[in-house]
Amino acid sequence: MMADCGMDVDGLPCTAPPGEEGMHMSHAGGEYKAFEGLAEQIAHVSGYHYIDLRTQQDRTENQTKHWHLQLNLLVNAYLNYRSRDSGDNMPTLDDELLEPPLDDSPSVSLTNIELVNVFKQSYSSLQSRSLHKYPNKTLIYHSYIRCAPIYPTVAVLLRTLATYRQIHRSCPRFSIQAQVKSLCFLHDVHPHNSFQLS
């Protein structure tokens, strides 16, 4: 068909499409062994050879274990947060939440965490109270939540999730991924962050 258009077929480059480069490697001709040997030589020359012994199952179990450790504390923190309901089924955002603690007790500060709202995205540091053992309890106290149990880097305002809940009630086809992509587009952020809430 290309010859019909006057193109020279022999002059076209013979490269595999992206992602399919390995499809042309044959195990029968010893090409794979040669490639494996070359990879080992490069690893020895560079001096770095890292093997991640953890599996996806290990990471998932570890994350689940951390969530179970703090679940009761997070439920209590959320119920406390919900007790500040303003009457429209949305909790109020008190100014006292942004004040630093008055006592000199040691508390962990969440520094340079990305805070996402429906119409605003910012980086901030949140000070925890003396009773806050986990970062997510501090985030709930400040009206935010994160999907990671231990090391949060991005947090979403609880009112944003309440907004999603109301939209999903009226349109069940509206998914959390669609909500997150919308937030990414609103804040001019690459949609790679869409996995943060799934």
Secondary structure, DSSP 8 states (H G I E B T S, - for coil): -TGGGT--GGGS-----TT-GGGG--TTTTHHHHHHHHHHHHHHHHS--------HHHHHHHHHHHHHHHHHHHHHHHHHHHTTB-SSSSB---GGGGS--SS-----EEEEEEEE-SS-EEEEEEE--TT--SHHHHHHHTTEE-S-SS--SEEEEHHHHHHHHHHHHH-TT--HHHHHHHHHHHTT--GGGGGG--
